[in-house]
Amino acid sequence: MVTEEEIEHVSKLMRIDVDDHKKYVEKVNMMISYFDILDSAGVDSEEITMPETSISNLRKDEYIAYDDKLIEKLNHYKGTYVRAPKMSS
């Protein structure tokens, strides 16, 4: 389903250093097979009901300016990147 080359390509796009691409192939394939199980659950016929809300009951949509640069307020900010925790195996 997923190849080692695809894992390597995606990790490069996301700028994530991955030493062993092979170990993620099985993990990603397991996730995809789980999504296949969810897709085959047959819930297309289930009707989802939502209560109707009048537009007059919604809050007013207004623009509020934010003068600070939000990315500079983040922890682990460096240059134009935000450092994320390492993936555990």
C-alpha positions as MATLAB code, in Angstrom:
seq = 'MVTEEEIEHVSKLMRIDVDDHKKYVEKVNMMISYFDILDSAGVDSEEITMPETSISNLRKDEYIAYDDKLIEKLNHYKGTYVRAPKMSS';
ca = [
       0.000    0.000    0.000;
       2.630    2.562    1.074;
       6.218    2.344   -0.070;
       9.421    3.326    1.662;
       9.980    5.918   -1.075;
       6.610    7.542   -0.320;
       7.476    7.755    3.386;
      10.817    9.318    2.489;
       9.143   11.799    0.120;
       6.537   12.866    2.695;
       9.151   13.211    5.443;
      11.194   15.487    3.164;
       8.115   17.592    2.366;
       7.371   17.910    6.083;
      11.054   18.555    6.838;
      11.165   15.684    9.315;
      14.412   13.778    9.747;
      13.602   10.066    9.557;
      16.536    7.687    9.871;
      14.758    4.419    9.061;
      11.901    4.842    6.590;
      11.170    1.092    6.575;
       9.856    1.058   10.144;
       7.171    3.618    9.283;
       5.860    1.692    6.255;
       4.136   -0.897    8.451;
       2.739    1.757   10.807;
       1.254    3.792    7.947;
      -0.163    0.652    6.313;
      -1.821   -0.283    9.633;
      -3.405    3.187    9.815;
      -4.674    2.920    6.244;
      -6.138   -0.542    6.873;
      -7.906    0.849    9.952;
      -9.426    3.612    7.807;
     -10.568    0.908    5.361;
     -12.355   -0.823    8.253;
     -14.040    2.452    9.189;
     -15.042    3.040    5.561;
     -16.659   -0.399    5.380;
     -18.722    0.167    8.545;
     -21.746    1.029    6.420;
     -22.894    4.199    8.136;
     -23.872    5.948    4.900;
     -27.534    5.313    5.620;
     -27.359    6.819    9.109;
     -29.187   10.104    9.347;
     -27.502   12.821   11.354;
     -29.943   15.255   12.887;
     -28.897   18.743   13.866;
     -31.077   21.211   15.713;
     -31.958   24.215   13.599;
     -30.664   27.556   14.839;
     -31.925   30.878   13.627;
     -29.346   33.282   12.242;
     -30.533   35.869   14.741;
     -29.352   33.550   17.575;
     -25.762   33.481   16.299;
     -23.097   35.875   17.540;
     -22.184   38.894   15.466;
     -19.235   38.204   13.174;
     -16.740   41.002   13.605;
     -13.097   41.544   12.742;
     -10.746   42.109   15.669;
      -7.251   43.151   14.640;
      -4.284   41.337   16.207;
      -1.171   43.484   15.945;
       1.403   40.990   17.277;
       2.934   38.244   15.136;
       1.270   35.085   16.404;
       4.102   32.739   15.367;
       6.511   34.647   17.607;
       4.284   33.868   20.592;
       4.674   30.103   20.101;
       7.045   27.989   22.169;
       9.902   26.370   20.254;
       9.799   28.985   17.506;
      12.960   29.281   15.450;
      13.171   31.445   12.337;
      10.233   30.474   10.169;
       9.732   27.052   11.801;
       7.999   25.703   14.890;
       9.780   22.717   16.444;
       7.469   19.763   17.110;
       8.134   16.814   19.408;
       9.915   13.810   17.889;
       7.837   10.844   16.757;
       8.222    7.880   19.084;
       8.397    4.343   17.813;
];
